[in-house]
């Protein structure tokens, strides 16, 4: 627990450093975005000036080091990944701050997004760490499949991060002695990504759409059939893998089917986090904004989430923490790597946003689907979603800044200019691609890295960055993505 406390203090320290630094930025409150749940096209709108192509080199370098560091220079990477990530981020931040017109405005938005991102995943991580779920069953193909399906459903209620943190430890416990790399991989596919596609709570891009004007219950009927096809298909493939794995050295448990939960009080904290997600001026008209009132790089939502994280750490059942082998290493790794990712991907998002804006009129549904998906696998899927949504709205003469336009677009508008295709098919394609393709890499969605780290600490054979892609995600997921394209988006 002492080590955990040091990591918590470290996170608080870095949050304070970022906060103090941000106060010196010239803020433009009237043009602010809504945070991680309300990202805007900041990289394009902040300035007409585009970054040079070479400025994506730090992002490419960071991805390359994430992919090869643990494999080729493990000791160096383990000790120095925070410095590498922050250092590469500073290169891009320095260029934007010194050279780019309105560069400080872009950095300000990025800081808001990062703090919101960190507040959400940190609070969910700490709260779920204080909930101990024990399943008195041996891990079998049927039990594991049922647990993954429950996780897919739960991710729509508590988000992919919440469901992943709640279930990854009991999932590993019931399979102790027979746990293979594919067990972790399919958990990431189903619970950490694709499962959360049915509600705006499930994954950040969908909540962004909700903030912009997409009706809350629009997602469920539009995405349900592709979700069923993909989740059912992946579970079928998983059953085959799991059956071939055999029983291993798993011991019979004394009680059949019993489930016990320690730390139930943390479900109140969990409910508080989900409630806080909606505390946004875009959702509640007239809700106060700390960004506008006090020029802070975070809002009331983020304050509540960080407070909940601290309260949960102090008042959670410490036996649950101990049994879960809770420590801050997974969140520490995500915090440091993603601060570099958020900073270094700014030029890439700016160039992509400009490309989408300039060429959207020529994009068929197929191109929206594949480009949104491919880029969501290696970039933050939230701004990728918004960039292509803005482009699709532009095809129909609509503006993403207008909630009424977004609602009309989601309801479906037929335009002869677009080949008599209804506008909502574009939104379905973008939504599915942004969420589903997040499973392609470890950096596609924050829970991916956290699940990988938790499994690695338990000495599970977890595939490295490149192995995950060429051995699992591409051969297993790509056929499903092609099938979805052929059935729904082949226009």
N, C-alpha and C positions, 0 to 999 in steps of 0.2 A: 504494500500500500504506500510505502514511502516513495518508491519509484513512480507510482501513479500520481502521487501528489506533486512530485517534481515536474512531471509532464504537464499536469494541469496548470501549475504556476507558469511553466514555459509558454503555454498557449495564451494565458492571460497577459503575460509580458509582451508577446509579439502583437497581440491585439492592441495593447496600450501604445506600443511603438507606432503601429500603423495609424491609430487614431490621432496621436499627437502630430505625426507627419501630415495627415490629411488636413489638419486645421489650417495649415499654411497654404493649401491649394485655393486658388480663386474659384469659388463655387458659383454656379449659375442655377439657383434653386428653381426658377420657373421652367427650366428645360430638363428637369431631372427625370430619370427612369424610376420604376417602382421597385428596384432591388432585384435579388436573384429570382423572385417570382414574377418580376415585371421587367425583364431586360428589354431594351429598345435597340434600334439599329444605330447605336451610339457611334460605332466605328465609321459609319458612312455619313450620318447626319451631322456629326460634330464639325465636319469640315469637308469642303469639296476637294481638298488636297489628299491624294492617295499616297501611302507609304511606298518606298521603293521595293522592288521585288526581293532584293537581297536581304531585307529585314525579316523575312520569314526564316532565315538561317538559324537564329537562336531556337525557334520552335522546333525545326527539324532536328537540330542538335539535341535538344532535350528529349524528344521522342526516341532518337537513336540511343541515347544513353540509358533511358528507362528500359529500352528493349534489350540492350547488350550488357549493361552494367552488372546486374546480378549474376550473369553467366560468365563474362570474360574478366571482369575485375571486381569481384564480389567484395573484397575487404575494403578497397578504396571507395566503392559506391556506398557501402553500408555506413561508412564513417562520414562521407562528404556529400551525400545527395542533397542535404538541405542547402549547403553553400553553392553547389552546382545549380540547383533550381532557382534559388534567389538571385544568384549572379547573372544567369542568362536573362531572368526577368528584368534585372536592373539595366541591362544593355538596351532592351527595347524601351523601357520606361524612360531612360535617359534620353534616347533619341526623340521620343514623343514630347518629353518635357522641354527639350532645348530647341529642337529643329521644327517639329510639326506645328502648323497653325492649329490652334485650339487643342493642342496635344494634352495640356493639363486637364481639359474638360473630359477627354477620353479616359485619362488615367483616373479621374475622379469617379466616373461611372464604373470602371473596372474594379476599383476599390470597394464601392458599394456592393457590387455583385459578389465579390469574394467574401466580404464580411457576412452577407446574407447566406451564402452557400455554407460558410464555416459554422454559422450559428445553427443552421438546420441540422447538418450532419453531426455536429458535436453534441447537441442536445439529445438527438435520437440515439446516438452511440452510448452516452452516459446513462440515459434512462433505461434503455434495453439491457445494458450490462448489469443493472440491478434487478432484473427479472430472470429467475432461474426456472426453466421449464424442464421437467423430467418426464420422459416418456418410457413407461415400463414395457417396452416391446423391443424385440430384437430387430435390427435393421434388415429387412427383406425387400425384394423388388416391389411387392405390393404396398408395404408400409411406407417405403421411401417415396413411391409414386404419389400416394395419398398425401404425404407431408408436403411434397413439392406443389401439388395442386392447391392445398390449403394455403401455402405461401403465396401462390399466384393470386388467389382471391384476396388474401390479407394485404397484399401490396397496394391494392386499390383503396384500402381504408386507412392505412398508416404510411403509405408511400413505400417505394422500393427499398429505401434505406432502412426505414423502421422494420419492415417485414424481414429483411435480410439479417439485421442485428438481433432480432428476437429469435429467429429460427436456426441460424447457422450452427450455434453451439449444440442445441439438442439434436439436430440432424447429424452432427459429427459424433455425438456421444452414442447414439443408438447403432451407429455403424463402426464403432471402435473395433479394430481387429480385421476389418474388411474394407476400410475406407481407401478408395482409389482416386486418382486425379479426376476421372470423369465425374465422380460424385460432386466435387466442388464446381466443376465446369457447368454441369447442368443446373446446379443451384443458381449460379450466376445468370445463365440463360433465362431461366424461368422466373425465379423469385426476384432477382436484382434488376431485371430489365423488362422482359416481354409481359410478365404478369401484370404490371402496373399501367396497362394501356387503356383501361376501361373507365377511369374517372380522372378528372383534373388533379385530384390529390395524388394519384399514382406516380406521376413523373413530371418534373419541372416544365418541359415544353407544353404539356397539355394545360397546366395551370396558367402559363403565359397566355395561351389562347383564351382561356376563361377571363383573364384580366383584360384582354383586348376586346372582348365582346362575344366570344363563342359561348352559347348557352351551356350551363353546367352539365345538363343531362343529354347534350348533343352527342357526346363521345360514345356512350354505351351502345346505343342501337347501331351507330355507324361502324364501330370497330369490332363489335361482338363476333361476327362470323369469321373475319380474319384471325381474331384472337383465339377462337375455339379451334380453328384449323391448325394454327401454329402450336399452341400449347398442347393440344391432344397429340399432334404428330411428334413433338419433342418428348412427351411422356412415353409414347410408344417406343421411340428409339432408346430412351433411357431404360425402360424395362428390359429390352434386349441386352443392353450393356450390363445391367445389374444382374440379370440372370446368369450371364456368362461369367461374372466375377466370382460366383460361388459364395459359400457361407463364411469362408475365412476362419478367423479365430474368435468370432463373436460368441460370448457366453449367453446362455439362456437367462432371462430375467425371472425373478420369482413371481411377479404379478403380470398377468396378461391384460394389456390394454389400459392400464392405469396411467393417468396423467396428473402430475402435481405441479403446482406453481408456487414458488416462493418469491416474495416481493410484489404482491398484488397492488400495494399502494402506488407503485410506479405507473400503473395504468392511468391513474389520475394525472400524473406528470405528462404521460403520453398524450392524453386528451388535451391537456393544456397546450402542447406543441402544435397539434393539429388545429386547435382553435386559433392559435396565434398566426398561423399561416394566412388566415383570412383577414387579419387586421391590416388592411391596406386601403388607402384612399380610393384605389380603383375598384374596390369591392364595396366598401362602406362609404357612401358619399359624406363628405365633411369630416372624415376621420383625420385626426391631427397627424401631420408629417413632421418628424424631427428634422428631416432634410431641409424642408422649406422654412420651418420656424427658427431653427438654430444652426443651419448649415452643417449638419453632422453627416458623416458618411454611412449612417445606419438609421433605422427607424425603430418605432416602438416594438414592432414584431421581433427584431433582432435582440433588443434589450430583454424582452420576456423570455426568449429562447435561451440566452446565456444565463439568465437568472435561474431558469428551470434546471439547466445543466448543473449549476453550482448547488442548488438545493437538493437535486437528486443524488449528487455525489456525497453530500453530507448526510442525508437522511435515509438513503436506500438501505436495504437489508445487506449488511456487509458479508453475511454468509453467502448470499447470492453472488456478490462480487467475487468472493473467494472461489466458490465452486465454478464460476464461469471463467476463472483465471483472468479476470479483468485487468487490463493495463491500458495505458494511453498510446502504446506504440502504433496501432493501426491508424488512429486519428492524427497522430503526429506525422506519419508518413504522408497521409492524404493532404494535411494542411500545408506541408512544405512543398510537395510536388505540385499541388494545384495552384499555389500562389505563383509558381513559375509558369505553369500552363496558362493560367488566366492572363498573365502579362505578355508572354511570348506569342499567344495566339491573336493578339490585337491586330497586327498587320494582316494576318491571313484572313480574319473575319472581315476586315475592311475591303480587301481585294475581292473576296467572295461576294460580299454584299453589293459592291459596285457591279460585279459581273452579273449577278442575278437581276439587279435593277435595270441594267442595260439590255439584257438579252431575254428577259422573261417572256416577252411577247412571242418569241420564237420557240419557247419550251412547250412540248407536249406533256401530258400527265406523266408519261414514262420517265421523262428527264427529271421532272420534279421529284419523283419517287426515288430514283437511283442517286441523284446528286445530293438530296437531303440526307439519304441514308448513309452514303459513303462518307460524307463529311461529318455526320453525327458520330461516326465511329472513332474519329480521330480528333475532333474538335468538341467544344462544349455544345451539346445538342440543343440547348435552349436558344442561343442567338442564331444558330443555324436554322432552326425551325422558323424564327421570326423573319430572317432574311428572305427565305423562300416563300413564306406566307405573304410578305409584303409584295414580292414579285408576282405571285399568283393573283392577289387582289388587283394589282396594276393591270393585269391582262383583261380584267373586266371593268376597268375604269374606276376602281375603288381605292380607298386610302386606308392603310392599317391604323392610322391615327384616329379614325372615326369608328366608334363602337357600333353605330347603326350600320355602317358599311360591312363590318365584320359579321354582324348578325345576319344580314341579308345574304352575304356570301356563304355563310354556313348553312342557311336554309336552302340554298340552291337557286342560282339564277342561270337561265339558259341564254347563251349568246351565239347567234349565228356566225359571228366572226370567229368564235372558238370551235367551230365544227359542231354546233348544237350540243356541246357537252355542258352538263350542269356544273356550276362552280364548286359545289360541295365535294365532288370527286377529287378535286385538287387538294382540298383541306384534309380529306381522308388519307390521301397518299402521303402528304407531308407529315401528318400526325403519326401514322403507323411507322413510316421510315425513321422519324426522329427517335421514337421510343425503341422499336425493335432492333435497329442497327446499333444501338448503344452497347449491345452484347458482343460486338465484333472484336473489341479490344478491352484491355483492362482499364484504359482511360476513357472509354466511351461513357461510363457512368460512375459516379463516386463510389457506390456500394461495391462495385467490382473489385477495386483495390482493397477495400476494407475486408471483404470476405477472403480475398487471397492472403492478406496479411494474417488474419486470425487463423486460417488453416495452416499457414506456414509455421506459425508459432506452436501449433499442436503437432508439428513434425509430420504433417500430411504431405504426400508427394504432389505438390502443386506445379503445374506447367509454368515455365517462364513466359515472358511476354511474347516472344516469337512462336514458341511451341503452342501456346494457347491459340494463336491465329491459324497457323498452317495445319496443326493436327486436329483442332477441334472446331473453332468458330467458322472458318470458311467451309470445310467439307460438310459440316452438319447444318449450319444455319443458311448458307447460301442457297441450297436447293429449296428450302422453304420460302426464302425471299423471292426466288425466281417464280415459284408456284403462285405466290400472292400477286406478283406482278402480272403473270399470265391470266389469272382469274379475275383480277379487279382493276388493274391499272395499265393494261396493254392498249393504250391509246396514243 
